[in-house]
Amino acid sequence: MRRRHHFHIDHAGHSISVTVQTGHTSIVEVLVDGKETGYATTPHDRPVAVTVELPSDPPAPVAVHVTPGPGMPRCFFAAPPDAEHQVMSPRHY
């Protein structure tokens, strides 16, 4: 059975949202300021990292790390140069 989980964080004036659809193959979609900028699939509960760019001058690369399971998915955000992982807040809607 597939379920959708939503996560969100604001960083440097940009809105980063992640949707994780769990199932036999997990699907991860990353939106920056409402536009899809990253997409990945991973089998079962394997972790996946999606690198996207923030629309700034120059574009700033950031990464979203997703662990689809077991249990509830977890989502972390990392922005170089410090690349310290921040927990993304779950959104219920």
C-alpha positions, 0 to 999 in steps of 0.5 A: 500500500502506498502512502504519501508523506510531506516535509518542509523547511525554509532556507535562505529565503526559499521554500523546500518541500519534499514528498515521499511516496512509500511502497515497494519502490519509494518515490521522492519529489523535491520542490523549491519555491513550488517548482519540482527540481529533484526526483529520485526512486529507491527500492523498499526502505533504502536511503536516498540523497537528492541534490538540487540547486536554489535559484540564487545568483550563483545557484546554490547546491543543497541536498535532501537526504531521505530514509523512507523506512522502516516505519515513518520516513525521515527527511534531512536537509543539508546546505554546503559549506557547513552541510550540517543536516537539519531535520525537515518538519513533517507536514500533515495535509 
